[in-house]
Amino acid sequence: MLLVEDERSISEPFSHALEREGFLPIVVETAADARDALAEHEPDIVLLDLMLPDADGRDLARELRAASDVPLIMLTARATHTDRIVGLELGADDYVVKPFVVAEVIARIRAVLRRGRGRATRPASLSCADVTVDLAAHRAWRGEQELSLTRKEFDLLARLLRDPGHVVTREDLMSDVWDENWFGSTKTLDVHLAALRRKLDDDPASPHYIQTVRGVGYRFVLSEDRRS
């Protein structure tokens, strides 16, 4: 575990609490030291303060996400909805606002690690009909055409492809793609689904790929269920 926090009044008691819970935190105070620690160690999770003395933690988060899928929890005093959305869109698995209750953060750490272990057991690729996603490379195709998808569009497609033919509820999609701590409107799901359908060249009125099950959720259409 890597804890990137420059306020010792926070990092010292927090790291002691983590140790009591069986974790082995490596504590650094700057983005430069965090980069060195990441190069030397392979932490199972990163706890990142966004207000560091030598860099904006969001820039470090971008670097981390570009190079690794290690679970990431942001720790920050920035508490606006916009800050939270930016943090989650940067690839954070959770976003904790200071001051925080240590026991709650530890519970969140355990939850993120459980989700990470679940992801590790998933297959490298998924496919149904002529749609394929490569989970490791984060690429998707419809037939021979590679699709240009945003992170959320890709995650939505992958989630639906994990259970082709089965309805995935709106609540499950929000929880799996946006995290169970998502606080915003579910209209964001509709926006991303509409964009994904356009890129699949899918007509909602006569879907070949993603079918809306009104009042419930969505399902990826199996080949034998497609309408002519």
Secondary structure, DSSP 8 states (H G I E B T S, - for coil): -EEE---HHHHHHHHHHHHHTT---EEESSHHHHHHHHHH---S-EEEESB-SSSBHHHHHHHHHHH----EEEEES--SHHHHHHHHHTT-SEEEESS--HHHHHHHHHHHHHHHHHHHTS-SEEEETTEEEETTTTEEEETTEEE---HHHHHHHHHHHHSTTS-EEHHHHHHHHH-TT--S-THHHHHHHHHHHHHHT--TTS-SSEEEETTTEEEE--GGG---
